[in-house]
């Protein structure tokens, strides 16, 4: 079976290039730090977070629903500062994809579920604009993975034939949805394993730039 020629990468952000922006572990830490009822925070989070990630709520509106629905001894700014500090880079992974992009002259597009304020902070803080050519973020396009429409939009924006696209995500369901649309996709399970899989698509490190 011939190896497909890949011209564009679709990459997830949280769980691949960075830690998750506001995952369960971060919420648990926040609940402990601010002495909140953890189960209440998580229940309210699940009711409101989809709307926030789709750009239908601001971060302030989201926090009003999950934390500041009653008076607190701390401020919204205190809480947001704590939230932002939970993001950390997987710098080796970022550097790897930068090298792959340059070596193979690829387009690289983010296909990510993130709320606007968190997304903006993470793009700026970790200079993700140095890697990505475009951001198909849920907060910008008002669609979330696993909705197939967000992948179709990313394909349109990339202007790349679908068989020349490779998607990398740490959520298996999202990988399966992409594959159902004809997009090559890899389930991210760590950088070393991903390097092996990308090699199978002809995307090796330190390759000569395509002419």
Secondary structure, DSSP 8 states (H G I E B T S, - for coil): -------EEEE-SBTTTB--SS-HHHHHHHHHHTT--HHHHHHHHHHHHHHHHTTSS-HHHHHHHHTTTS--SS-HHHHHHHHHHT--B-HHHHHHHHHHHHHHT-EEEEEE---HHHHHHHHHHTTGGGT-SEEEEHHHHT--TT-HHHHHHHHHHHT--GGGEEEEES-HHHHHHHHHTT-EEEE---HHHHHHHHHHTT--TT-----
